[in-house]
Amino acid sequence: MATNPDSSNNLIIGQGVVFKGSLAVPNKATVYGTVDGDLTADEIYVGTSGTITGVIKARSIEVEGGLHQSIECSEHLYIRSTGRVSGKLDYSQIQIDRGGEFEGEMKQSKSPGMPKLG
């Protein structure tokens, strides 16, 4: 089976899939299903059907679904119009489209960089 170098070390959780536990993804984590637990990655994308609840750490996060509990985004957090984010948020830059939702506590930090895996 051939490996596409652009997709190595990435993770996709499909719609209808439920994962409980901790994940450390070296590159991009794409979630269309449900993650109940901790997720650390370089980039995280949450699709409209996706939900993550737990401790979430990434350099860059884009949310069209749900992201809940404790979020640490060292560079750019983008909440799309269908995105719902709640809990404690530590971020460097944030962008929220009209219709996007945030509820909770926000803290802006000025230190961009990749979170530690593990």
C-alpha positions as CSV (number, residue, x, y, z in Angstrom):
1,M,0.0,0.0,0.0
2,A,1.4,3.4,-1.0
3,T,1.8,6.1,1.6
4,N,1.0,9.7,0.8
5,P,3.7,11.7,2.6
6,D,1.3,14.7,3.0
7,S,-1.1,12.5,5.1
8,S,1.5,10.7,7.3
9,N,1.1,11.2,11.0
10,N,-2.4,12.6,10.6
11,L,-5.6,11.3,12.2
12,I,-9.2,11.3,10.9
13,I,-12.1,10.3,13.2
14,G,-15.1,9.8,11.0
15,Q,-18.7,10.7,11.6
16,G,-20.4,8.1,13.9
17,V,-17.1,7.1,15.4
18,V,-16.7,7.5,19.2
19,F,-13.2,7.6,20.8
20,K,-12.6,7.7,24.5
21,G,-9.1,8.2,25.8
22,S,-6.0,10.3,25.0
23,L,-4.6,11.0,21.6
24,A,-1.2,12.6,20.6
25,V,-1.1,13.4,16.9
26,P,2.1,14.7,15.4
27,N,0.4,16.6,12.6
28,K,-3.3,17.2,11.9
29,A,-6.3,15.7,13.7
30,T,-9.6,15.9,11.8
31,V,-12.7,15.1,13.8
32,Y,-16.2,14.4,12.3
33,G,-17.1,12.0,15.1
34,T,-16.8,12.2,18.9
35,V,-13.7,12.4,21.1
36,D,-14.2,12.2,24.8
37,G,-10.8,12.7,26.3
38,D,-7.5,14.5,25.7
39,L,-6.3,15.5,22.3
40,T,-2.9,17.1,21.5
41,A,-1.9,17.8,17.9
42,D,-0.2,20.4,15.7
43,E,-3.5,21.2,14.0
44,I,-7.0,20.3,14.8
45,Y,-10.1,20.6,12.6
46,V,-13.5,19.8,14.0
47,G,-16.2,19.3,11.3
48,T,-19.8,20.2,11.7
49,S,-20.7,16.7,13.0
50,G,-17.6,16.6,15.3
51,T,-17.3,17.1,19.0
52,I,-14.3,17.0,21.3
53,T,-14.7,17.2,25.1
54,G,-11.6,17.1,27.2
55,V,-8.2,18.8,27.4
56,I,-7.4,20.0,23.9
57,K,-3.9,21.4,22.9
58,A,-2.8,22.5,19.5
59,R,-0.9,25.2,17.6
60,S,-3.9,25.8,15.2
61,I,-7.6,24.9,15.7
62,E,-10.5,25.4,13.3
63,V,-14.0,24.6,14.7
64,E,-17.2,24.0,12.8
65,G,-18.6,21.6,15.4
66,G,-18.2,21.5,19.2
67,L,-15.1,21.9,21.4
68,H,-15.6,21.8,25.1
69,Q,-13.7,21.9,28.5
70,S,-10.1,23.1,28.4
71,I,-8.6,24.4,25.2
72,E,-5.0,25.6,24.7
73,C,-4.3,27.1,21.2
74,S,-0.8,28.5,20.9
75,E,-1.3,30.3,17.6
76,H,-4.7,30.7,15.8
77,L,-8.2,29.6,16.9
78,Y,-10.9,30.0,14.2
79,I,-14.5,29.4,15.3
80,R,-16.7,29.1,12.1
81,S,-20.4,30.2,12.0
82,T,-21.5,26.7,13.1
83,G,-18.8,26.3,15.7
84,R,-19.5,26.0,19.5
85,V,-16.7,26.4,22.0
86,S,-17.2,26.3,25.7
87,G,-14.9,26.0,28.8
88,K,-11.5,27.5,29.6
89,L,-9.7,28.9,26.6
90,D,-6.0,29.9,26.4
91,Y,-5.2,31.4,23.0
92,S,-2.8,33.6,21.1
93,Q,-5.1,34.8,18.2
94,I,-8.9,34.2,17.8
95,Q,-11.3,34.7,14.9
96,I,-15.0,34.1,15.3
97,D,-17.5,34.2,12.4
98,R,-20.9,35.6,12.8
99,G,-23.0,32.8,14.4
100,G,-20.0,31.2,16.0
101,E,-20.3,30.7,19.8
102,F,-18.0,30.9,22.7
103,E,-19.0,30.5,26.4
104,G,-16.6,30.4,29.3
105,E,-13.3,31.9,30.4
106,M,-10.8,33.4,27.9
107,K,-7.1,34.2,28.4
108,Q,-4.9,35.6,25.7
109,S,-1.2,34.6,25.7
110,K,1.5,36.0,23.5
111,S,3.6,32.9,23.1
112,P,3.1,31.1,19.8
113,G,4.5,27.7,19.3
114,M,3.7,24.0,19.2
115,P,2.4,22.3,22.3
116,K,4.4,19.5,23.9
117,L,3.1,16.0,22.9
118,G,2.6,13.6,25.8
